[in-house]
Amino acid sequence: MEKTINTSENGVYIVQDGTITALSPKPFGQDTIIWQNGQVLDIERAERIRIKQKK
């Protein structure tokens, strides 16, 4: 079964050993990819929450 990447949606795709892993975008935040020996080991996802202050 062949998997495909949808180029009409925003996101990040990691292809490793023939397997596709999709990361969906978040409203705010940061994704860090951790590599080991040329392959993705982990993905750290941090979230930022914006506090709006009225003036």
mmCIF file of the N, C-alpha and C atoms, coordinates in Angstrom:
data_MODEL
# 
_entry.id   MODEL 
# 
loop_
_atom_site.group_PDB 
_atom_site.id 
_atom_site.type_symbol 
_atom_site.label_atom_id 
_atom_site.label_alt_id 
_atom_site.label_comp_id 
_atom_site.label_asym_id 
_atom_site.label_entity_id 
_atom_site.label_seq_id 
_atom_site.pdbx_PDB_ins_code 
_atom_site.Cartn_x 
_atom_site.Cartn_y 
_atom_site.Cartn_z 
_atom_site.occupancy 
_atom_site.B_iso_or_equiv 
_atom_site.pdbx_formal_charge 
_atom_site.auth_seq_id 
_atom_site.auth_comp_id 
_atom_site.auth_asym_id 
_atom_site.auth_atom_id 
_atom_site.pdbx_PDB_model_num 
ATOM 1   N N  . MET A 1 1  ? 0.837  -1.178 0.000  1.00 0.00 ? 1  MET A N  1 
ATOM 2   C CA . MET A 1 1  ? 0.000  0.000  0.000  1.00 0.00 ? 1  MET A CA 1 
ATOM 3   C C  . MET A 1 1  ? 0.885  1.246  0.000  1.00 0.00 ? 1  MET A C  1 
ATOM 4   N N  . GLU A 1 2  ? 0.705  2.097  -0.987 1.00 0.00 ? 2  GLU A N  1 
ATOM 5   C CA . GLU A 1 2  ? 1.518  3.298  -1.105 1.00 0.00 ? 2  GLU A CA 1 
ATOM 6   C C  . GLU A 1 2  ? 0.815  4.470  -0.428 1.00 0.00 ? 2  GLU A C  1 
ATOM 7   N N  . LYS A 1 3  ? 1.558  5.197  0.386  1.00 0.00 ? 3  LYS A N  1 
ATOM 8   C CA . LYS A 1 3  ? 1.004  6.362  1.053  1.00 0.00 ? 3  LYS A CA 1 
ATOM 9   C C  . LYS A 1 3  ? 1.359  7.602  0.239  1.00 0.00 ? 3  LYS A C  1 
ATOM 10  N N  . THR A 1 4  ? 0.507  8.613  0.326  1.00 0.00 ? 4  THR A N  1 
ATOM 11  C CA . THR A 1 4  ? 0.758  9.841  -0.418 1.00 0.00 ? 4  THR A CA 1 
ATOM 12  C C  . THR A 1 4  ? 0.764  11.036 0.533  1.00 0.00 ? 4  THR A C  1 
ATOM 13  N N  . ILE A 1 5  ? 1.368  12.103 0.064  1.00 0.00 ? 5  ILE A N  1 
ATOM 14  C CA . ILE A 1 5  ? 1.432  13.348 0.810  1.00 0.00 ? 5  ILE A CA 1 
ATOM 15  C C  . ILE A 1 5  ? 0.460  14.320 0.170  1.00 0.00 ? 5  ILE A C  1 
ATOM 16  N N  . ASN A 1 6  ? -0.418 14.911 0.973  1.00 0.00 ? 6  ASN A N  1 
ATOM 17  C CA . ASN A 1 6  ? -1.399 15.868 0.480  1.00 0.00 ? 6  ASN A CA 1 
ATOM 18  C C  . ASN A 1 6  ? -0.754 17.248 0.434  1.00 0.00 ? 6  ASN A C  1 
ATOM 19  N N  . THR A 1 7  ? -0.444 17.730 -0.762 1.00 0.00 ? 7  THR A N  1 
ATOM 20  C CA . THR A 1 7  ? 0.232  19.017 -0.905 1.00 0.00 ? 7  THR A CA 1 
ATOM 21  C C  . THR A 1 7  ? -0.710 20.206 -0.788 1.00 0.00 ? 7  THR A C  1 
ATOM 22  N N  . SER A 1 8  ? -2.000 19.963 -0.596 1.00 0.00 ? 8  SER A N  1 
ATOM 23  C CA . SER A 1 8  ? -2.933 21.078 -0.436 1.00 0.00 ? 8  SER A CA 1 
ATOM 24  C C  . SER A 1 8  ? -3.167 21.425 1.034  1.00 0.00 ? 8  SER A C  1 
ATOM 25  N N  . GLU A 1 9  ? -2.565 20.675 1.951  1.00 0.00 ? 9  GLU A N  1 
ATOM 26  C CA . GLU A 1 9  ? -2.698 20.941 3.380  1.00 0.00 ? 9  GLU A CA 1 
ATOM 27  C C  . GLU A 1 9  ? -1.353 21.374 3.949  1.00 0.00 ? 9  GLU A C  1 
ATOM 28  N N  . ASN A 1 10 ? -1.392 22.342 4.865  1.00 0.00 ? 10 ASN A N  1 
ATOM 29  C CA . ASN A 1 10 ? -0.175 22.767 5.543  1.00 0.00 ? 10 ASN A CA 1 
ATOM 30  C C  . ASN A 1 10 ? 0.243  21.710 6.549  1.00 0.00 ? 10 ASN A C  1 
ATOM 31  N N  . GLY A 1 11 ? 1.535  21.543 6.705  1.00 0.00 ? 11 GLY A N  1 
ATOM 32  C CA . GLY A 1 11 ? 2.047  20.587 7.666  1.00 0.00 ? 11 GLY A CA 1 
ATOM 33  C C  . GLY A 1 11 ? 3.470  20.199 7.327  1.00 0.00 ? 11 GLY A C  1 
ATOM 34  N N  . VAL A 1 12 ? 4.011  19.312 8.120  1.00 0.00 ? 12 VAL A N  1 
ATOM 35  C CA . VAL A 1 12 ? 5.356  18.796 7.919  1.00 0.00 ? 12 VAL A CA 1 
ATOM 36  C C  . VAL A 1 12 ? 5.256  17.281 7.829  1.00 0.00 ? 12 VAL A C  1 
ATOM 37  N N  . TYR A 1 13 ? 5.961  16.704 6.881  1.00 0.00 ? 13 TYR A N  1 
ATOM 38  C CA . TYR A 1 13 ? 5.983  15.256 6.719  1.00 0.00 ? 13 TYR A CA 1 
ATOM 39  C C  . TYR A 1 13 ? 7.407  14.753 6.899  1.00 0.00 ? 13 TYR A C  1 
ATOM 40  N N  . ILE A 1 14 ? 7.561  13.708 7.682  1.00 0.00 ? 14 ILE A N  1 
ATOM 41  C CA . ILE A 1 14 ? 8.850  13.051 7.846  1.00 0.00 ? 14 ILE A CA 1 
ATOM 42  C C  . ILE A 1 14 ? 8.734  11.678 7.222  1.00 0.00 ? 14 ILE A C  1 
ATOM 43  N N  . VAL A 1 15 ? 9.629  11.389 6.292  1.00 0.00 ? 15 VAL A N  1 
ATOM 44  C CA . VAL A 1 15 ? 9.658  10.090 5.636  1.00 0.00 ? 15 VAL A CA 1 
ATOM 45  C C  . VAL A 1 15 ? 10.900 9.364  6.123  1.00 0.00 ? 15 VAL A C  1 
ATOM 46  N N  . GLN A 1 16 ? 10.688 8.224  6.752  1.00 0.00 ? 16 GLN A N  1 
ATOM 47  C CA . GLN A 1 16 ? 11.805 7.457  7.300  1.00 0.00 ? 16 GLN A CA 1 
ATOM 48  C C  . GLN A 1 16 ? 11.530 5.971  7.091  1.00 0.00 ? 16 GLN A C  1 
ATOM 49  N N  . ASP A 1 17 ? 12.434 5.315  6.420  1.00 0.00 ? 17 ASP A N  1 
ATOM 50  C CA . ASP A 1 17 ? 12.315 3.878  6.136  1.00 0.00 ? 17 ASP A CA 1 
ATOM 51  C C  . ASP A 1 17 ? 10.990 3.548  5.455  1.00 0.00 ? 17 ASP A C  1 
ATOM 52  N N  . GLY A 1 18 ? 10.533 4.434  4.565  1.00 0.00 ? 18 GLY A N  1 
ATOM 53  C CA . GLY A 1 18 ? 9.320  4.185  3.815  1.00 0.00 ? 18 GLY A CA 1 
ATOM 54  C C  . GLY A 1 18 ? 8.033  4.519  4.542  1.00 0.00 ? 18 GLY A C  1 
ATOM 55  N N  . THR A 1 19 ? 8.135  4.991  5.763  1.00 0.00 ? 19 THR A N  1 
ATOM 56  C CA . THR A 1 19 ? 6.956  5.344  6.551  1.00 0.00 ? 19 THR A CA 1 
ATOM 57  C C  . THR A 1 19 ? 6.827  6.864  6.609  1.00 0.00 ? 19 THR A C  1 
ATOM 58  N N  . ILE A 1 20 ? 5.613  7.369  6.354  1.00 0.00 ? 20 ILE A N  1 
ATOM 59  C CA . ILE A 1 20 ? 5.348  8.798  6.396  1.00 0.00 ? 20 ILE A CA 1 
ATOM 60  C C  . ILE A 1 20 ? 4.700  9.139  7.735  1.00 0.00 ? 20 ILE A C  1 
ATOM 61  N N  . THR A 1 21 ? 5.279  10.123 8.417  1.00 0.00 ? 21 THR A N  1 
ATOM 62  C CA . THR A 1 21 ? 4.710  10.643 9.653  1.00 0.00 ? 21 THR A CA 1 
ATOM 63  C C  . THR A 1 21 ? 4.336  12.098 9.411  1.00 0.00 ? 21 THR A C  1 
ATOM 64  N N  . ALA A 1 22 ? 3.067  12.428 9.600  1.00 0.00 ? 22 ALA A N  1 
ATOM 65  C CA . ALA A 1 22 ? 2.594  13.791 9.379  1.00 0.00 ? 22 ALA A CA 1 
ATOM 66  C C  . ALA A 1 22 ? 2.510  14.539 10.694 1.00 0.00 ? 22 ALA A C  1 
ATOM 67  N N  . LEU A 1 23 ? 2.996  15.784 10.693 1.00 0.00 ? 23 LEU A N  1 
ATOM 68  C CA . LEU A 1 23 ? 2.853  16.663 11.841 1.00 0.00 ? 23 LEU A CA 1 
ATOM 69  C C  . LEU A 1 23 ? 1.904  17.778 11.447 1.00 0.00 ? 23 LEU A C  1 
ATOM 70  N N  . SER A 1 24 ? 0.797  17.875 12.143 1.00 0.00 ? 24 SER A N  1 
ATOM 71  C CA . SER A 1 24 ? -0.185 18.917 11.865 1.00 0.00 ? 24 SER A CA 1 
ATOM 72  C C  . SER A 1 24 ? 0.272  20.227 12.479 1.00 0.00 ? 24 SER A C  1 
ATOM 73  N N  . PRO A 1 25 ? -0.021 21.342 11.811 1.00 0.00 ? 25 PRO A N  1 
ATOM 74  C CA . PRO A 1 25 ? 0.363  22.627 12.380 1.00 0.00 ? 25 PRO A CA 1 
ATOM 75  C C  . PRO A 1 25 ? -0.465 22.964 13.615 1.00 0.00 ? 25 PRO A C  1 
ATOM 76  N N  . LYS A 1 26 ? 0.140  23.755 14.499 1.00 0.00 ? 26 LYS A N  1 
ATOM 77  C CA . LYS A 1 26 ? -0.539 24.226 15.698 1.00 0.00 ? 26 LYS A CA 1 
ATOM 78  C C  . LYS A 1 26 ? -0.692 25.737 15.569 1.00 0.00 ? 26 LYS A C  1 
ATOM 79  N N  . PRO A 1 27 ? -1.638 26.343 16.291 1.00 0.00 ? 27 PRO A N  1 
ATOM 80  C CA . PRO A 1 27 ? -1.797 27.798 16.198 1.00 0.00 ? 27 PRO A CA 1 
ATOM 81  C C  . PRO A 1 27 ? -0.517 28.547 16.577 1.00 0.00 ? 27 PRO A C  1 
ATOM 82  N N  . PHE A 1 28 ? 0.136  28.128 17.645 1.00 0.00 ? 28 PHE A N  1 
ATOM 83  C CA . PHE A 1 28 ? 1.397  28.707 18.084 1.00 0.00 ? 28 PHE A CA 1 
ATOM 84  C C  . PHE A 1 28 ? 2.255  27.581 18.619 1.00 0.00 ? 28 PHE A C  1 
ATOM 85  N N  . GLY A 1 29 ? 3.561  27.715 18.499 1.00 0.00 ? 29 GLY A N  1 
ATOM 86  C CA . GLY A 1 29 ? 4.426  26.706 19.091 1.00 0.00 ? 29 GLY A CA 1 
ATOM 87  C C  . GLY A 1 29 ? 5.676  26.474 18.282 1.00 0.00 ? 29 GLY A C  1 
ATOM 88  N N  . GLN A 1 30 ? 6.364  25.430 18.649 1.00 0.00 ? 30 GLN A N  1 
ATOM 89  C CA . GLN A 1 30 ? 7.647  25.126 18.037 1.00 0.00 ? 30 GLN A CA 1 
ATOM 90  C C  . GLN A 1 30 ? 7.827  23.613 18.014 1.00 0.00 ? 30 GLN A C  1 
ATOM 91  N N  . ASP A 1 31 ? 8.344  23.112 16.915 1.00 0.00 ? 31 ASP A N  1 
ATOM 92  C CA . ASP A 1 31 ? 8.683  21.692 16.791 1.00 0.00 ? 31 ASP A CA 1 
ATOM 93  C C  . ASP A 1 31 ? 10.193 21.581 16.610 1.00 0.00 ? 31 ASP A C  1 
ATOM 94  N N  . THR A 1 32 ? 10.810 20.707 17.363 1.00 0.00 ? 32 THR A N  1 
ATOM 95  C CA . THR A 1 32 ? 12.247 20.462 17.257 1.00 0.00 ? 32 THR A CA 1 
ATOM 96  C C  . THR A 1 32 ? 12.452 19.004 16.875 1.00 0.00 ? 32 THR A C  1 
ATOM 97  N N  . ILE A 1 33 ? 13.221 18.771 15.813 1.00 0.00 ? 33 ILE A N  1 
ATOM 98  C CA . ILE A 1 33 ? 13.514 17.409 15.362 1.00 0.00 ? 33 ILE A CA 1 
ATOM 99  C C  . ILE A 1 33 ? 14.857 16.983 15.951 1.00 0.00 ? 33 ILE A C  1 
ATOM 100 N N  . ILE A 1 34 ? 14.874 15.838 16.615 1.00 0.00 ? 34 ILE A N  1 
ATOM 101 C CA . ILE A 1 34 ? 16.089 15.284 17.208 1.00 0.00 ? 34 ILE A CA 1 
ATOM 102 C C  . ILE A 1 34 ? 16.587 14.167 16.292 1.00 0.00 ? 34 ILE A C  1 
ATOM 103 N N  . TRP A 1 35 ? 17.788 14.318 15.818 1.00 0.00 ? 35 TRP A N  1 
ATOM 104 C CA . TRP A 1 35 ? 18.386 13.337 14.897 1.00 0.00 ? 35 TRP A CA 1 
ATOM 105 C C  . TRP A 1 35 ? 19.385 12.453 15.632 1.00 0.00 ? 35 TRP A C  1 
ATOM 106 N N  . GLN A 1 36 ? 19.494 11.199 15.190 1.00 0.00 ? 36 GLN A N  1 
ATOM 107 C CA . GLN A 1 36 ? 20.530 10.296 15.687 1.00 0.00 ? 36 GLN A CA 1 
ATOM 108 C C  . GLN A 1 36 ? 20.949 9.394  14.542 1.00 0.00 ? 36 GLN A C  1 
ATOM 109 N N  . ASN A 1 37 ? 22.215 9.426  14.215 1.00 0.00 ? 37 ASN A N  1 
ATOM 110 C CA . ASN A 1 37 ? 22.778 8.602  13.131 1.00 0.00 ? 37 ASN A CA 1 
ATOM 111 C C  . ASN A 1 37 ? 22.026 8.791  11.809 1.00 0.00 ? 37 ASN A C  1 
ATOM 112 N N  . GLY A 1 38 ? 21.656 10.039 11.504 1.00 0.00 ? 38 GLY A N  1 
ATOM 113 C CA . GLY A 1 38 ? 21.012 10.332 10.229 1.00 0.00 ? 38 GLY A CA 1 
ATOM 114 C C  . GLY A 1 38 ? 19.534 10.007 10.156 1.00 0.00 ? 38 GLY A C  1 
ATOM 115 N N  . GLN A 1 39 ? 18.929 9.613  11.268 1.00 0.00 ? 39 GLN A N  1 
ATOM 116 C CA . GLN A 1 39 ? 17.502 9.324  11.292 1.00 0.00 ? 39 GLN A CA 1 
ATOM 117 C C  . GLN A 1 39 ? 16.828 10.111 12.406 1.00 0.00 ? 39 GLN A C  1 
ATOM 118 N N  . VAL A 1 40 ? 15.537 10.386 12.217 1.00 0.00 ? 40 VAL A N  1 
ATOM 119 C CA . VAL A 1 40 ? 14.785 11.104 13.237 1.00 0.00 ? 40 VAL A CA 1 
ATOM 120 C C  . VAL A 1 40 ? 14.565 10.190 14.431 1.00 0.00 ? 40 VAL A C  1 
ATOM 121 N N  . LEU A 1 41 ? 14.971 10.660 15.596 1.00 0.00 ? 41 LEU A N  1 
ATOM 122 C CA . LEU A 1 41 ? 14.802 9.894  16.825 1.00 0.00 ? 41 LEU A CA 1 
ATOM 123 C C  . LEU A 1 41 ? 13.533 10.343 17.558 1.00 0.00 ? 41 LEU A C  1 
ATOM 124 N N  . ASP A 1 42 ? 13.382 11.653 17.716 1.00 0.00 ? 42 ASP A N  1 
ATOM 125 C CA . ASP A 1 42 ? 12.251 12.219 18.445 1.00 0.00 ? 42 ASP A CA 1 
ATOM 126 C C  . ASP A 1 42 ? 11.851 13.546 17.825 1.00 0.00 ? 42 ASP A C  1 
ATOM 127 N N  . ILE A 1 43 ? 10.631 13.959 18.149 1.00 0.00 ? 43 ILE A N  1 
ATOM 128 C CA . ILE A 1 43 ? 10.157 15.290 17.819 1.00 0.00 ? 43 ILE A CA 1 
ATOM 129 C C  . ILE A 1 43 ? 9.615  15.889 19.110 1.00 0.00 ? 43 ILE A C  1 
ATOM 130 N N  . GLU A 1 44 ? 10.161 17.035 19.480 1.00 0.00 ? 44 GLU A N  1 
ATOM 131 C CA . GLU A 1 44 ? 9.686  17.730 20.676 1.00 0.00 ? 44 GLU A CA 1 
ATOM 132 C C  . GLU A 1 44 ? 8.735  18.831 20.224 1.00 0.00 ? 44 GLU A C  1 
ATOM 133 N N  . ARG A 1 45 ? 7.550  18.873 20.819 1.00 0.00 ? 45 ARG A N  1 
ATOM 134 C CA . ARG A 1 45 ? 6.557  19.891 20.478 1.00 0.00 ? 45 ARG A CA 1 
ATOM 135 C C  . ARG A 1 45 ? 6.342  20.783 21.695 1.00 0.00 ? 45 ARG A C  1 
ATOM 136 N N  . ALA A 1 46 ? 6.604  22.068 21.511 1.00 0.00 ? 46 ALA A N  1 
ATOM 137 C CA . ALA A 1 46 ? 6.371  23.055 22.563 1.00 0.00 ? 46 ALA A CA 1 
ATOM 138 C C  . ALA A 1 46 ? 5.212  23.935 22.126 1.00 0.00 ? 46 ALA A C  1 
ATOM 139 N N  . GLU A 1 47 ? 4.416  24.350 23.073 1.00 0.00 ? 47 GLU A N  1 
ATOM 140 C CA . GLU A 1 47 ? 3.259  25.177 22.755 1.00 0.00 ? 47 GLU A CA 1 
ATOM 141 C C  . GLU A 1 47 ? 3.396  26.524 23.456 1.00 0.00 ? 47 GLU A C  1 
ATOM 142 N N  . ARG A 1 48 ? 3.076  27.563 22.715 1.00 0.00 ? 48 ARG A N  1 
ATOM 143 C CA . ARG A 1 48 ? 3.078  28.912 23.273 1.00 0.00 ? 48 ARG A CA 1 
ATOM 144 C C  . ARG A 1 48 ? 1.634  29.373 23.377 1.00 0.00 ? 48 ARG A C  1 
ATOM 145 N N  . ILE A 1 49 ? 1.282  29.924 24.509 1.00 0.00 ? 49 ILE A N  1 
ATOM 146 C CA . ILE A 1 49 ? -0.066 30.451 24.698 1.00 0.00 ? 49 ILE A CA 1 
ATOM 147 C C  . ILE A 1 49 ? 0.046  31.961 24.816 1.00 0.00 ? 49 ILE A C  1 
ATOM 148 N N  . ARG A 1 50 ? -0.575 32.670 23.898 1.00 0.00 ? 50 ARG A N  1 
ATOM 149 C CA . ARG A 1 50 ? -0.505 34.129 23.882 1.00 0.00 ? 50 ARG A CA 1 
ATOM 150 C C  . ARG A 1 50 ? -1.607 34.694 24.758 1.00 0.00 ? 50 ARG A C  1 
ATOM 151 N N  . ILE A 1 51 ? -1.206 35.557 25.672 1.00 0.00 ? 51 ILE A N  1 
ATOM 152 C CA . ILE A 1 51 ? -2.135 36.232 26.564 1.00 0.00 ? 51 ILE A CA 1 
ATOM 153 C C  . ILE A 1 51 ? -2.280 37.668 26.051 1.00 0.00 ? 51 ILE A C  1 
ATOM 154 N N  . LYS A 1 52 ? -3.461 37.982 25.548 1.00 0.00 ? 52 LYS A N  1 
ATOM 155 C CA . LYS A 1 52 ? -3.678 39.331 25.029 1.00 0.00 ? 52 LYS A CA 1 
ATOM 156 C C  . LYS A 1 52 ? -4.085 40.252 26.184 1.00 0.00 ? 52 LYS A C  1 
ATOM 157 N N  . GLN A 1 53 ? -3.439 41.389 26.230 1.00 0.00 ? 53 GLN A N  1 
ATOM 158 C CA . GLN A 1 53 ? -3.753 42.370 27.259 1.00 0.00 ? 53 GLN A CA 1 
ATOM 159 C C  . GLN A 1 53 ? -4.426 43.564 26.610 1.00 0.00 ? 53 GLN A C  1 
ATOM 160 N N  . LYS A 1 54 ? -5.511 44.001 27.194 1.00 0.00 ? 54 LYS A N  1 
ATOM 161 C CA . LYS A 1 54 ? -6.209 45.170 26.673 1.00 0.00 ? 54 LYS A CA 1 
ATOM 162 C C  . LYS A 1 54 ? -5.574 46.427 27.248 1.00 0.00 ? 54 LYS A C  1 
ATOM 163 N N  . LYS A 1 55 ? -5.463 47.430 26.413 1.00 0.00 ? 55 LYS A N  1 
ATOM 164 C CA . LYS A 1 55 ? -4.882 48.706 26.864 1.00 0.00 ? 55 LYS A CA 1 
ATOM 165 C C  . LYS A 1 55 ? -5.942 49.713 27.159 1.00 0.00 ? 55 LYS A C  1 
# 
